[in-house]
Amino acid sequence: MILAIAFVLLSIIIAFLMIPKLKKQQETKTVVVFSILLLIGTALNIGIALKINIPSPLDVITFILTPIKEYIVSFTK
């Protein structure tokens, strides 16, 4: 739990350091993308810190491509 709080605090510090600089340079799209990626990264790190089972993106790719592979292999038999 302490590690999850540390991730949140670290993310807040990073946001307070980076976002004002980006706003000063009028990089609104960069601020939006930065905020989204920081939020995703923070959420994943909190999940890991709380030992929540986070599926791998490779599982989704395997699920999608396995039927396609089997279809192509069926032509070679």
GITATA-V457293 format. One record per pair of residues at least 12 apart in sequence whose ideal C-beta (glycine too) atoms are under 10 Angstrom apart, sorted by sequence separation. I is the first residue (numbers start at 1). J is the second residue. D is the distance in Angstrom with one decimal. If there is no record, write none. Layout:
[[I:J:D] [I:J:D]]
This chain:
[[18:30:9.4] [19:31:5.8] [22:34:6.7] [18:31:8.6] [22:35:9.6] [19:34:7.2] [15:31:9.7] [18:34:6.4] [19:35:7.3] [18:35:9.5] [15:34:8.2] [19:38:9.2] [14:34:9.3] [15:35:7.2] [18:38:8.4] [15:38:6.2] [14:38:6.6] [15:39:9.4] [12:38:9.6] [11:38:5.8] [14:41:9.7] [15:42:9.4] [11:39:8.0] [14:42:9.2] [11:41:7.6] [12:42:9.1] [11:42:4.3] [10:42:8.4] [11:43:9.6] [7:41:8.9] [8:42:6.6] [11:45:8.3] [7:42:5.9] [10:45:8.9] [11:46:9.3] [7:43:9.3] [7:44:9.5] [8:45:9.2] [4:42:9.5] [7:45:4.6] [8:46:7.1] [6:45:9.4] [7:46:5.5] [6:46:9.9] [7:47:9.9] [4:45:8.0] [5:46:9.0] [7:48:9.0] [8:49:9.9] [3:45:8.5] [4:46:4.6] [7:49:6.2] [3:46:8.5] [4:47:8.8] [6:49:8.1] [4:48:9.2] [5:49:9.0] [1:46:10.0] [3:48:8.8] [4:49:4.4] [3:49:4.1] [4:50:5.7] [2:49:8.7] [3:50:8.3] [1:49:8.0] [1:50:7.4]]
